[in-house]
């Protein structure tokens, strides 16, 4: 059974249903599954709960799914870059659950590793801890956070092979590895699909066991959010 | 005379020690990197997944796969290393980062910090701030002494939603530097020509000096 699919549309075929939970890798617009997001939009699936650190911008990344009102709820740490997001949220059309960034990453790591819940000091005494169990260890208070598993995880890597092994590039790695482990089905898109054996087995970031389907993305725009330079 | 932003950055940079791993927040704290004292080595962590963050890139070096936590393009150094978000926050939450410098909306005399949310306004989120203040060994806040409308930002008790409880160790404002130890606020330095009466007038929290 081959994990390699021809394009983003076929790679999502049979994996989508309304009201599902989708994990999407990326930080800002860096390392986002650009091609799979467009295919998700074109599929018309709706009522989505999307877990992603951010929600793209108005006309790129996950912002595309806001335009079409396919997202019911976001679980994110920061969503400030997006006017459509603010409008839908303030209108009550969009639910939002804030998770601290490290808690969000660890919830995915835990979910993918079969850990039901963990205790962290992050958020103790803040709104994040409201309604959650707390417990003291060595005189410090911790709050319990649950592991998170998605129906679908969509990740983006630099290189990958037909086994689903993935290598990321620079800070485009971010949430992709923990999310790749936390999907009931994980679909990866890569800039370059390479022959099995050409990736150094010591340098693979995501072992292929976590990846069920893989495509080479048709094109990568890799839009830059804040272009800053020195002279 | 109140301190300028450069003065504040220079003062914050004096908190950096040789061999430190440090995380600098978005805005003014990012600029502290330009004031690292000569002769010491400080490694900057960016919570989106990088240690050994370099300066902003030249036009030729711009790489969309290489950004900092403020989503600005940056450059790498020979010693740079990349990792995923879970590993990044293991460094932060696990106490492996020596110093975090952040901005604030309010700091209370007991070290409570509010810097992520103003109810009634569009809330953008806490990003990594709650993890940083919960896990980093020493937390330094840089902020204007008063808000634009003149209200005190160093307060007896935060009215805004908290980022963390009792987490701030040092506060650098344009008027003064305060240490917070054992839940008590102490004035330890004042800008040249800024008197104790002016500082008291413009501070809501009680403090010793």
Interface residues (C-beta under 8 A of the other chain):
Chain A: X27 X28 X29 X30 X31 X53 X76 X77 X78 X79 X80 X81 X86 X89 X90 X98 X100 X101 X102 X103 X104 X105 X106 X108 X109 X120 X121 X122 X123 X124 X125 X126 X127 X128 X158 X168 X169 X170 X171 X172 X173 X174 X175 X176 X177 X178 X205 X222 X223 X224 X225 X226 X227 X228 X229 X230 X231
Chain B: X46 X47 X48 X49 X50 X55 X56 X57 X58 X59 X62 X63 X64 X65 X66 X67 X68 X70 X71 X72 X73 X74 X76 X82 X83 X84 X85 X86 X88 X89 X92 X93 X122 X123 X124 X125 X126 X127 X128 X129 X130 X131 X134 X135 X161 X162 X163 X164 X165
